Amino acid sequence: MNEPEGLRFRRLNRPQIITDELQEPQYKGTSLNEPPLMSGCYEPNFKLREAQRLFEDQLVGPESIANFGDLIYTGTADGKIVKIEGKSITVIARLGKPPCDGSREQEPSCGRPLGIRVGPNGTLFVADAYLGLFKVNPVTGEVTNLVSAGQMVGGRRLSFVNDLDVTQDGRKVYFTDSSSRWQRRDYLHLIMEATADGRVLEYDTETEEVTVLMENLRFANGIQLFPDEESVLVAETTMARIRRVHVSGLNKGGMDTFVDNLPGFPDNIRRSSSGGYWVAMSAVRPNPGFSMLDFLAQKPWIKKLIFKLFSQDVLMKFVPRYSLVIELQESGACMRSFHDPHGMVAAYISEAHEHDGHLYLGSFRSPYLCKLDLSKV
């Protein structure tokens, strides 16, 4: 008997769980502390509204940003790696296979570049959520796949490669795999399910070996090397905290909490010129105020009901457009914060990258980059 067309469509668009057997989402409860008060270092302001939008409607979802001199590089929602020089944009590479329009359905084949870094001699290293780890020559556009997503590492598949950092000598690449269960296009299910299947991995560019350094993280996201390169900071998004994972030296294999109970859910982490770290919040936890994700954290039955009733796109409309970037000291203490309470200028910020006295703001879904003159704030 043929299936009705409507039923077939709904089944094709069900969230994809990347396991060997078909499973239903398992919505569990998590424990979050009451969000910190939006006061002191977190006092709301409008400083992000001083930012300037760049290339509006020419870039969609420029998640991460890197620079080599005054050349700016980013990846977009339609699978491109682009170079920004002055007022011009040049496509230097594509990681996946066209056609690519940035749609949810095409993401797995087109690729979705997330973290991007500049290694030795200006070589680009890119983490693609679906396709894996890449090296890109920014001059010739040559693309080399270093680690393929989907392959088994430590007994589990790489399913959601997210961010990366590279040692100064280019020998080691540290990267996060947010989940072995959920793909990027179903990230809200990963957040709601609160699965502790995120990992930190190491790729050795000489031996070409991939090693699991830490696992059981809840939505391992942004990653940033410490200056001594013996540890990395990792955003554990679902838990609103940043972990420090020791990747070499006497403490290798250990992990501690760098900063806990943040006023939002952290995305990418990047160095600041002060010696601290810029942290972009993918969503805020307003206090006073209402945080939907905090409210649902310990109510798994409501999570299950919500996802039966609403699509991920509809649920995103319930997430406030409040934009927040904080600068942390090297100790993890808050130094300052920049806000755009309604996301009027800069919305859905995924990364804050500092270069030449300016903060470049990436976004996981907005159709532009933002540039903030730090001397004005």
N, C-alpha and C positions, 0 to 999 in steps of 0.2 A: 504493500500500500504506500502511495506517495505521501510524504509529509506536506501539510499545508505550508504555503510559502512563508507565512508569518512566523510559524514555529521554527522553521529552518533558519530564518534570519536571526531570531533571538538566540538560538543555540550557537550560531557562528560568532556572535558578539558577546558571548559569556566571557567573564574574566578567565585568563589563561593561567593555570597552575602548572609550573614546569616540574613535574615529577614523573616517575615511571608509570604511576597509576593515577587514574582520574579520582580526584578527591574534591570534597566540598570545602569552602573556606571554614576555618576554625577560629571563630572570634572569641578571644580570651580577654580577661581583665588584666590591666596593668596598674601599677601603683605609682602615682605621681604626687609629689608634695604640692601643697598650695602654691600657686605661682607667686613670685616675689612682687612686692608692691611696685607700681610704676612711679617711683619717686627716687630722689637722689640721682645717681648716675643714669637711671632709666627714666628720668622725668620726661614726659612727652614734649616734643618740640616740632618745629616745621622745617628743620634744616635740610632734609632731603628734597624739599620743594625748591631749593636753590639750584638743583641739578638741571642740566640741559639735556634734552632728548636728542639723540643722534640717529640718523638714518631711519627715521620713523617709517614703518611699512616697507622697509627694504630688508630688514632682518627679523626673523621670527624665532624667538626662544634662544637668544645668545647666552646660553647657560654659564659658560666659563670664559675667562679672558686671560690672555698672556701677551707679553710684549717682548720684542727684541729690538732694543733701541726705541725708536719712535714708531716702529711697525707694530700694529695691534692685530692679534689673531683671536678668532672665536669659532665655535661650531654652531650650526643652526638646526632648527627642528626638521628641516628637509634633508638632512644628512650631509651638508656641505661644511668644509673647512674654508674660511675666508680670511683674507688679509685686508686690513684697513690702513690706508696710507693717505693722510690728509682727509680729503672729502671723497675719496674713491674707495670702492669695494671691489676686490678681485677674488673670484673663486679659485683656490689653488688645488683643491682635491675634493673628491667624493669617496666616501668609505663604502657605501652600499650600492645597490643596483636600482636605477630609475625604472619606471616613473616614480617621482617623489613629490608629494604635495604637503608633507608635514602631517598627514592624517594619522589617526590611531591605527588604522588598518595597515598602512604601508610602513610603519615604523620598523618592524622586524627585518624587512628586506632592505629598506633604505638606510637603516642605521639611525642612531640618535647620539651624536657626539655630546658628551657631557664635560668631564674634566679635560683641561688642556694645559700643557706646560711647555716651556722652552728648555731644552737640554743643552749640552755642550755644542758649540759651533752653530747654534741657532736651530738645531733640529727640533721639530715639534713631536711631543708625545701626547697621544690622545686616548682617552677612555671612552669607548662607545658602548652604550647600555646593552645593545643586542649583538654587536659584532666582535667586541673584545678590545684588546690593547693594540695600538698602532704607533708606528713611527712614520712621520711625514716629512719629506724634504720640502721646505717652503719655497725653494727656488724652482725645482723641476716638477714638483707635485707628485713625485714618486711616493707610493704608499706601501709600507711593509707591515704585514700583520704579525705581531709578536706573540700574542696569546689569543686564541679563538674562544669567544663566548660559546657556551654550550658544552665545552669539554669538561671532563671529570677531573677535579682537583681535590685531593683529600677525601675522596668518596662522595663528593657532591658536585653538581653542575654549576658552572659560572652562568648565572641567569640575569644578573642586573649589575654589570660593571659600571661603576659610578664616577669616582674621582681618583686622582693619582698625583704623586710627586716623585721627583727624580733627584738622586744624589748629584752633587756638584761634578763628580767625575763621570757621571752617566752610567755607572756600573749597575746600580740597583734602581728599580722602579717599584715603588710601593703603591698599592691600589686597593680600593674597596670593592667588594661585591655585596651589594645591599641585601640580596636574598637569593637563595637557591630555589625558592618556591614561586616567587612572583616576578614578572617582568616589569619594566619601567612603566608601561602603559596602564598597569594596574596598581600603581604605587599607593593609592588610597586604601586598597585592600590590605597591602602590607602594613600600613599605618594602623588600620583598624584591627587587623588580626594580631598585631603586636608580636609577630613571630621573631624569636631570637635565633635567626639563621644568617645574620650578617657576618662578614669576615674581612680581615685585613690580610693581604697576600703580598708576596715579594716575587718580582721577576728579575732574574740575573741575566743581564744582556750578554754576558760572555758564555755562560754555560747553557743559557736558554731554559733554565729550570724555574718552575713555579712552586713556591712553598707557602703553605698556610701558616701565618704567624699568630693569628688570634681569631677566635670564632665565638659564636653565641652572643653576638651583638644585635641589638634591635635597630634595624635600619641604619647600618653603617653607611655614612654619607661622605661629607668632605674630609680630606686628609691633608695634613701639612707637616713636613719634617721640622723637627727642632733644629736649632743652629748647629748643634754638635752631631747631628745626624744619627744619634743613637736611639732616638725615639720619634714617634709620630703622634700628632694630635688627630683624633678621629671624632667626627660629629656622630653621636648616637641619637638620631633625630627623634625617634618615638619617645625617648626618655628625657628629652630636653636637657641633654648634658653633653660634655665633651670628655672623651677618655684619652689618656696618654698610654700608648702601647710601646713598650721597649723592644726595639728591633735589632739591637746589637749591644755589645758591651757586657758588663757583668750582670745587668738586670734583664738581659734578653729573655723574652718569653713572659715577662711580667706586665701587669696593667694596673693603672690606678686612675682615679677620677681627677681630671684637671679642673673642671668647673661643673657644678651641679645646679639643677633647678634654675635654668635660664628663663628669661621672660618670653621666650619663643622657642620654636623648634628649629635647631640649627641646620644650615645647609653647608655651603663651602666655607673653608677657613683659609685665609691667606695672610702672609706677613705684612706688618705695617712698618713704616720708616722709623717709628719710635722704638722698635725692637719687640713690639707686641704683636697682636693678631686681630685682623678684621674678621668678624663673623656675621654672615648674613642669615636672617631668620626667614624661613619659608612661610611661617605663619606665627602670629603672636599669641601670647597667653595673657590677655589683659586682666589686671587686678588693680583697682576695681574693674569689674566687667565680667563678661561671660565668654569662656573658652569652650567651644563645642568639643574639641578633642579631649580636653581635661574632663569634661562632663561625661563623655562616653567611655573614658579609660576603664572604669570599673563596672561597666554595664554591657557585657557582651551580648545579651539578648536584644538590647536596643540596636546595637550595631548590626546584628543579623537582619532585624526588621527593616532598618533604614536601607540596607543594600538590596533588599528584595523590592523595595518601593521606588528607589531612585537610582539613576545612572550616576557614574562618576562625574560627568560633566555638570549634572544638576547639583550634585553635592558640593562641587567647587564654588558654586554661587553662594553657599552658606558660609564659606571661609572668608573672613573679613579681609579687605584689600589693604589693611594696615601694613605699612612697610617699616622695617626696623633693621638697622645695622649697628652693631656695637664694636667698640675697640677694647680688647682686653690687654692688660699688662702681661709681661712675660710670666708673671706669677699666676695669672688667671683672674685677677681682680679687674673689675670693670673700670675703664678709664673715661669713656664718654660714649654717647649714643646719638644716632641720627634717626629722625622719624619722619614719616609722611603718613599721618593718621588715617587718611582715606585713600592712599595710593593714587593721589591726583596727578603726580608727575612721574614717580617711580613706583611701579607695581610689581608684585610677585618677584622680589629680588632673590637671586640664588647665590650671588657672589659679589664681593667688593674687592676690586684689584687696584692697588695703589701704584701710580706711575707719574713721576714728574710733577708732584704737588697736586695731583688730581686723583679722585676715586672714580674708577670705572665700574658701573653697576650692571652686572649681568642679570638675566631673567630667564626662568624656565618656561615662560609662555608669552611675555609681552613682545610686541613687534618693534622693538627698538633697544638701543643701548642708552645708558645715561652716564653723564660725566659731571662730577661734582668738584668744584674748585675748593680745595680744603682751606685756602686762605680766607674764604668768605664765611666759614662756619667755625 
